Structure formats: C-alpha cells, structure tokens
Amino acid sequence: ETGNSGSSGINDILTNTTASPITVSYLLTLPTNSSGCAGPAKIINLIVNPLPNVTPPISQILCEGDSLGINFATTNSGGTSSFDWTNSNTSIGLAANGVGAIPTFTLLNSTTTNQVANFSVTPKFTNGGISCSGTAQLFNITVNPSNTVTIGSSSPTLCINTVLTSIIHTTTGATGIGVATGLPAGVTASWVANTIT
C-alpha cells in the first residue's frame, strides 16, 4: 500500500499483493489547540489479509475402479486456509460438495461411455476473525468405463477341414483388441464397433 496522508477521516482502499497478512500503520497527530498545545500522536495498525489462492488442480483421465484423492495446495501463510469444492457428477462415487481435501474414493462408472465430473474449488483464508474467499479454480475428472466382453456366441466341436462359422463376442468400453494369440492355424480375430469375430 502506497503511503498516504490527510487531514480528515481515513478513506483508503487497502491492498495486499503478497501471500501473507501485512500490517498497515497510520500515524495520527492532533492539531494544536488555541493555547498552542498538541496531544500525543497515535499509531493505528491495520492487518490486511492476502487474496486466498489455490494451486490449480490437474484434470485427470482414469478408469472405473481406480482410487482417487486430492489434497489442495496454496501459497498463503500466516492464517488458516480452507477449500470448498463442488462436483457436478455424483455417479462417479463422490458427493456433490465438500470442504477440505477430496477424500480417497473408488471411481465408479456403470455405463458404457466416459463419465466427466466437473469440479470447482474455492480457496478461503481466515485470520484475525476475518474470512476472505478467492477465485475458484476449475478442473475435471474423466472416468472411463471398464472393458467387458461377453462369452462367445458358440463353442463348436468340429471335424478337420470343416468350415467354422464366425464366433461373435460383444465388448463394452473397448477401443480395439491386441494381437490374438493361441488360435488354431487359419483362424483370425478382429474387432469392429464393439464386436469381435
């Protein structure tokens, strides 16, 4: 805060560009009276809390069944920092809101598509009985579904040189298959649109 002076009431807009509380001091002097006497000067100290901040969390892409917990961080010091957060998608296994760290939980996705949860975390700073809120930070968590595959459409027993009718498996959450191994000579496998043949 730039120094200032005046001859009436104090009417300043106080700022603090640091991460910790700062003290602003005012020296009050009284004018002399008609007898030429002045009273003793008075010092008034004001504490200006910093703007609360939170380190922006990283968005993540995880799988159904993974564990996740998030501890929020701040550069603020000299007071008590806290964090209020909201979650837009409770189907991933987490409450719609909370205070403090996001507790470790198991990610859920009972669908066949990716589930996206949008989060907002708002930092708060408390000192001297005064609480201030900072700018919310946004991030998201994407929960991919588990890959599943059905049993084959048939399990035939064939004679040698007999034509094999395609055996079909249906998948969910898959984006393809790796190299098929262990198949008899001349038999191949491929994946298209959630179907293995």
Phi, psi and chi 1 to 4 in degrees:
 res  aa     phi    psi   chi1   chi2   chi3   chi4
   1 GLU       -  128.8  175.2   70.4   20.0      -
   2 THR   -70.7  141.1  -57.6      -      -      -
   3 GLY   -60.2  151.1      -      -      -      -
   4 ASN  -148.8  161.6 -160.9    0.0      -      -
   5 SER  -148.4  163.6   62.5      -      -      -
   6 GLY  -173.9  176.6      -      -      -      -
   7 SER  -122.3   12.4   58.6      -      -      -
   8 SER  -132.1 -144.8   58.3      -      -      -
   9 GLY   -71.3  160.6      -      -      -      -
  10 ILE   -83.0  123.3  -62.2  173.0      -      -
  11 ASN  -141.5   63.0 -171.4   24.1      -      -
  12 ASP  -105.3  153.1  -69.6  -22.3      -      -
  13 ILE   -98.1  110.2  -62.5  176.2      -      -
  14 LEU   -87.4  138.6  -58.4  177.8      -      -
  15 THR  -126.2  161.7   60.6      -      -      -
  16 ASN  -149.2  107.8 -178.9   -5.2      -      -
  17 THR   -94.4    6.8   58.3      -      -      -
  18 THR   -95.0 -177.2   74.5      -      -      -
  19 ALA  -100.8    3.8      -      -      -      -
  20 SER  -131.3  161.9  -56.2      -      -      -
  21 PRO   -62.1  145.1  -23.2   34.3      -      -
  22 ILE  -125.0  159.0   60.7  173.3      -      -
  23 THR  -108.7  128.9  -60.3      -      -      -
  24 VAL  -109.9  125.8  176.0      -      -      -
  25 SER  -109.8  136.3  -62.5      -      -      -
  26 TYR  -116.2  132.9  -73.2   92.1      -      -
  27 LEU  -103.4  117.3  176.9   64.8      -      -
  28 LEU  -103.3  124.7  -57.4 -178.6      -      -
  29 THR  -119.9  140.7   56.6      -      -      -
  30 LEU   -94.4  142.7  -60.2  176.1      -      -
  31 PRO   -69.9  157.8   25.5  -34.1      -      -
  32 THR   -68.4  149.5   56.9      -      -      -
  33 ASN   -87.9 -172.9   60.2   20.6      -      -
  34 SER   -65.1  -17.5   58.4      -      -      -
  35 SER   -92.9    2.1  -59.7      -      -      -
  36 GLY    81.9   16.5      -      -      -      -
  37 CYS  -105.5  144.8  -58.8      -      -      -
  38 ALA  -122.0  146.6      -      -      -      -
  39 GLY   -79.5  169.5      -      -      -      -
  40 PRO   -67.7  147.3   25.8  -34.2      -      -
  41 ALA   -68.5  149.3      -      -      -      -
  42 LYS  -119.5  141.3  -59.7  -69.5 -175.0 -178.8
  43 ILE  -110.1  128.2  -65.2  177.9      -      -
  44 ILE  -113.1  122.6  -62.5  176.9      -      -
  45 ASN  -104.5  128.2  -67.9  -40.5      -      -
  46 LEU  -116.0  137.4  -57.8  179.7      -      -
  47 ILE  -100.2  128.3  -64.5  175.6      -      -
  48 VAL  -112.0  114.0 -176.4      -      -      -
  49 ASN   -73.4  153.3  -72.8  -27.2      -      -
  50 PRO   -78.7  166.5   31.9  -37.1      -      -
  51 LEU   -71.7  124.6 -178.8   67.3      -      -
  52 PRO   -64.3  145.2  -21.5   33.9      -      -
  53 ASN  -140.2  160.0   68.9   72.2      -      -
  54 VAL  -138.9  135.2   58.0      -      -      -
  55 THR   -62.6  126.5  -57.2      -      -      -
  56 PRO   -58.1  121.1  -24.4   34.7      -      -
  57 PRO   -67.3  155.9  -18.5   32.1      -      -
  58 ILE   -91.4  132.1  -61.6  173.4      -      -
  59 SER   -68.4  145.8  -65.5      -      -      -
  60 GLN  -135.7  151.7  -59.0 -178.5   60.2      -
  61 ILE  -116.5  119.2  -60.3  175.5      -      -
  62 LEU  -130.7  175.6  -59.8  166.3      -      -
  63 CYS  -108.3  153.2  -66.1      -      -      -
  64 GLU   -56.4  131.9 -162.6  -95.2  -13.4      -
  65 GLY    97.5  -15.1      -      -      -      -
  66 ASP   -71.1  159.6  -73.5  -12.8      -      -
  67 SER  -102.4  145.2  -67.3      -      -      -
  68 LEU  -145.7  137.4  175.9   67.0      -      -
  69 GLY  -147.9  142.7      -      -      -      -
  70 ILE  -129.3  122.9  -60.7  176.1      -      -
  71 ASN  -101.2  123.9  -68.9  -48.6      -      -
  72 PHE   -84.0  148.3  -60.4  112.9      -      -
  73 ALA  -123.6  155.3      -      -      -      -
  74 THR  -146.7  157.7 -179.7      -      -      -
  75 THR   -95.2   -3.6   60.7      -      -      -
  76 ASN   -66.1  145.7  -69.5  131.9      -      -
  77 SER  -148.3  168.0   61.8      -      -      -
  78 GLY    86.5    7.7      -      -      -      -
  79 GLY  -160.4 -160.1      -      -      -      -
  80 THR  -111.6  123.2  -59.0      -      -      -
  81 SER  -100.4  141.1  -66.7      -      -      -
  82 SER  -141.8  167.1   60.8      -      -      -
  83 PHE  -139.7  129.2  -51.7   95.1      -      -
  84 ASP  -104.6  129.4  -66.0  -19.5      -      -
  85 TRP  -128.7  153.7   54.1  -95.3      -      -
  86 THR  -128.6  152.5   61.2      -      -      -
  87 ASN  -130.2  126.1  162.6   31.5      -      -
  88 SER   -83.0  -11.3   69.1      -      -      -
  89 ASN  -136.8   92.8 -172.4  -12.6      -      -
  90 THR   -73.9  -11.0   58.4      -      -      -
  91 SER   -67.2  -12.6   72.7      -      -      -
  92 ILE   -80.4   -2.1   67.7  168.4      -      -
  93 GLY   103.2   14.6      -      -      -      -
  94 LEU  -128.0  147.4 -177.5   67.1      -      -
  95 ALA   -61.2  164.4      -      -      -      -
  96 ALA   -73.2  -19.9      -      -      -      -
  97 ASN  -161.6  167.0   54.4   69.9      -      -
  98 GLY  -173.1  176.0      -      -      -      -
  99 VAL  -125.6  136.7  176.9      -      -      -
 100 GLY    88.6 -154.1      -      -      -      -
 101 ALA   -67.1  153.9      -      -      -      -
 102 ILE   -81.3  117.5  -66.6  177.2      -      -
 103 PRO   -67.1  153.6   26.2  -34.2      -      -
 104 THR   -63.5  130.7  -60.1      -      -      -
 105 PHE  -145.5  165.2   69.5  103.6      -      -
 106 THR   -93.9  125.2  -60.2      -      -      -
 107 LEU   -70.4  137.7  -66.9  162.7      -      -
 108 LEU  -117.8  147.1  -57.4  177.3      -      -
 109 ASN  -159.9   99.5 -176.4   -8.9      -      -
 110 SER   -91.2    6.5   59.0      -      -      -
 111 THR   -99.5 -175.1   73.5      -      -      -
 112 THR  -106.9    8.1   58.8      -      -      -
 113 THR  -124.7  161.5   58.9      -      -      -
 114 ASN   -64.0  138.1  -63.6  -18.9      -      -
 115 GLN  -107.9  126.2  -67.5  -64.9  -55.4      -
 116 VAL  -110.1  126.6  178.4      -      -      -
 117 ALA  -111.3  121.0      -      -      -      -
 118 ASN   -93.3  128.2  -63.3  -53.3      -      -
 119 PHE  -113.5  147.7  -73.6   82.7      -      -
 120 SER  -131.0  129.7  172.6      -      -      -
 121 VAL  -123.5  125.3   54.9      -      -      -
 122 THR  -110.7  121.5  -58.7      -      -      -
 123 PRO   -81.0  147.4   31.5  -34.5      -      -
 124 LYS  -130.7  148.2  -71.1 -173.1  175.8 -179.4
 125 PHE  -132.0  128.1 -176.1   85.4      -      -
 126 THR  -121.7  130.3  -58.3      -      -      -
 127 ASN  -159.3  136.7  179.3   51.2      -      -
 128 GLY    63.5   27.7      -      -      -      -
 129 GLY    80.0    5.1      -      -      -      -
 130 ILE  -115.1  130.9  -59.4  -64.4      -      -
 131 SER  -112.3  133.7  -67.8      -      -      -
 132 CYS  -123.5  147.4  -52.4      -      -      -
 133 SER  -108.4  143.6  -65.3      -      -      -
 134 GLY  -104.9 -168.3      -      -      -      -
 135 THR   -78.2  132.0  -57.9      -      -      -
 136 ALA   -69.0  144.6      -      -      -      -
 137 GLN  -110.2  141.9  -64.3  -68.3  -28.6      -
 138 LEU  -111.4  144.3  -52.6  177.7      -      -
 139 PHE  -157.3  170.6   65.0  102.7      -      -
 140 ASN  -139.7  156.1   60.8   69.0      -      -
 141 ILE  -121.4  124.0  -58.3  -64.0      -      -
 142 THR  -104.2  128.0  -59.9      -      -      -
 143 VAL  -111.8  110.2 -175.4      -      -      -
 144 ASN   -77.4  145.7  -67.6  -26.6      -      -
 145 PRO   -72.6  161.7   27.5  -34.3      -      -
 146 SER   -72.0  144.7  -65.7      -      -      -
 147 ASN   -78.3  130.5  -65.5  -21.5      -      -
 148 THR  -130.0  156.6   62.5      -      -      -
 149 VAL  -142.9  135.9   60.3      -      -      -
 150 THR   -78.9  165.8   62.1      -      -      -
 151 ILE   -69.0  161.6   61.6  173.2      -      -
 152 GLY   -63.1  153.5      -      -      -      -
 153 SER   -66.8  -19.2   57.3      -      -      -
 154 SER  -157.7  165.1   64.2      -      -      -
 155 SER  -139.6   71.4 -178.1      -      -      -
 156 PRO   -77.3  155.7   30.2  -35.6      -      -
 157 THR  -111.2  123.0  -59.7      -      -      -
 158 LEU  -124.8  157.1  -57.4  172.9      -      -
 159 CYS   -86.3  157.4  -65.7      -      -      -
 160 ILE   -58.6  144.9 -169.3  170.0      -      -
 161 ASN    64.8   20.5  -64.4  -36.5      -      -
 162 THR   -95.6  139.1  -58.6      -      -      -
 163 VAL   -68.3  131.1  175.3      -      -      -
 164 LEU   -93.0  121.1  172.6   64.7      -      -
 165 THR   -72.7  140.8  -58.6      -      -      -
 166 SER   -53.6  135.1  -66.5      -      -      -
 167 ILE   -99.4  127.2  -59.7  172.0      -      -
 168 ILE  -111.2  132.9  -62.0  173.2      -      -
 169 HIS  -118.3  141.3  -60.9  -93.0      -      -
 170 THR  -107.0  135.2  -59.4      -      -      -
 171 THR  -114.4  157.3   64.3      -      -      -
 172 THR  -132.2  138.3   57.1      -      -      -
 173 GLY    79.9   -2.8      -      -      -      -
 174 ALA   -87.4  153.5      -      -      -      -
 175 THR  -118.6    8.4   56.8      -      -      -
 176 GLY   154.3 -175.5      -      -      -      -
 177 ILE  -130.0  157.7   59.1  172.5      -      -
 178 GLY   -79.4 -162.9      -      -      -      -
 179 VAL   -73.8  123.5  177.1      -      -      -
 180 ALA   -73.1  130.7      -      -      -      -
 181 THR  -126.1  160.7   60.3      -      -      -
 182 GLY    80.2    9.9      -      -      -      -
 183 LEU   -85.7  150.1  -60.5  175.6      -      -
 184 PRO   -62.2  158.6  -20.0   31.7      -      -
 185 ALA   -57.3  134.4      -      -      -      -
 186 GLY    86.6   -5.3      -      -      -      -
 187 VAL  -102.2  132.4  176.7      -      -      -
 188 THR  -124.3  168.5   60.3      -      -      -
 189 ALA  -137.2  143.5      -      -      -      -
 190 SER  -144.7  160.4   63.1      -      -      -
 191 TRP  -126.1  127.8  178.3   93.1      -      -
 192 VAL  -144.7  127.0  175.5      -      -      -
 193 ALA    49.5   54.4      -      -      -      -
 194 ASN    65.5   23.7  -77.9  -38.3      -      -
 195 THR  -131.0  126.7  -59.4      -      -      -
 196 ILE  -102.9  125.8  -59.2  173.9      -      -
 197 THR  -127.3      -   52.6      -      -      -
